[in-house]
Amino acid sequence: MPANNMDELVALCKRRGFIFQSAEIYGGLQGIYDYGPLGVELKNNLKNAWWKSMVYENDNIEGLDASILTNSMVLDYSGHTETFSDPMVDCKSCGLRFREDQVPEYCKKEDLTEPRQFNLMFKTNVGPIDDGSSYAYLRPETAQQIFTNFKNIVDSTSCSLPFGIAQIGKAFRNEITPRNFIFRVREFEQMELEYFVAPGEDEDAHNIWVQKRLNWWEKQGVPIKSIQLHEVPIEELAHYSKKTVDLMYKFPHGLEELEGIANRTDFDLGSHSKNQNELNIHAKVKLNKDSNSKLSIKNREGGMVVPFVIEPSAGVERGMLAVLNEAFTIESLAENKTRIVLKLKPHLAPIKAAIIPLKKNDENLVNLAKKIKSKLQQLGYGRIILENTGNIGKSYRKQDEIGTPLCITVDFKTLENNSVTVRDRDSMQQERINIKDIESLFMEKIK
Ligand code: ATP
């Protein structure tokens, strides 16, 4: 059961240490957020799940971690300097500035200025001299350095078509109106795959990746039935795209894009290549006078070809928001009581198990709890915590709210007969098991 509104999620995220506004003690910085002790775990778990499904489970996908600061020529030839902009309007009545398609209802149409294009890239100075000539950009998408590293990766691995290059990392966009918590922010992370195929095989590959991505979201707890496919109308397509299918999810504030899957054709490799006239490039590209590399690869017949590329591009923050929204549940209990429980998939849960000594600071109980913690921690499934508060009811409530799949309680009976109580987050059922069986039960539930 998803959350009723964004406020419920925002409150939980703040209260339990998932997400904070950046520089909150100075009033914040608009569109920028920090990830607390639980947020960083959830984020890492989501990114790891993506990385595993791409790089480890496919024999033809390689990983990359390229720089954030980007040579301006990369973004000139990619078309970003010229076209990566949104139309912006000012309201003469309230003095605020909006993206043209996001003007709030309280501003009257006749009070708006004519739209002007506003480039979304952050520019920064590189090196000690700030004379305006030595600048770079913070990348607005992770994709471009995948294209500029295309030859490095082909030459250093045994890639042949079809193959992919995957990357997770920060991207920056000076959004005119950041809003809706972490949905639209100015600093975010993308999980992007560029999947290279022979021209002509692009449309089939596109359909296959749409299905694969839906299946992946389902495994993260965002069911396929909660996602609508939206084919972007031709007049709204990005300059590089032949076709884009957006995965639209019903966020607490409305139906919006969770991930975009684009057919970028041979536009990017063609744009960054030298000797373009020798390459039979299908897309319309700007003449490149600066690149020192021909970005082509052998096709099956032995000739050289500039591959087409299919790009599934997902935002980590939007993914977290969808996952949190789907997991958020308010359950009715006996005596008119309720509990909040985050029914996260165990592989995404920030804390995998909490070990709780029944009595706070009791040396025997705490030492045994520490031993159990350390044993489970060594299994390498993620963070295990020792919850030494002595208030079992409060501990269960907290662990439910942060989505911890298992609570293991060590009590005085444990000292007598080596048994502990294991409580399951979703069913709230408790069973007593022998300490020697904890590891296998844990692995069974967490895998
Ligand atoms: P939108 O139309 O919502 O501005 P977009 O079409 O510009 O998004 P893409 O360029 O396709 O987005 O980026 C791929 C993914 O990166 C998006 O599906 C989204 O998950 C994420 N993303 C893009 N912009 C932002 C942002 N400002 N804040 C958070 N995530 C973002």
Boltz pocket constraint, residues with backbone or C-beta under 6 A from the ligand:
constraints:
  - pocket:
      binder: B
      contacts: [[A, 141], [A, 173], [A, 175], [A, 182], [A, 183], [A, 184], [A, 185], [A, 186], [A, 188], [A, 189], [A, 190], [A, 257], [A, 258], [A, 259], [A, 260], [A, 313], [A, 314], [A, 315], [A, 316], [A, 317], [A, 318]]
      max_distance: 6.0
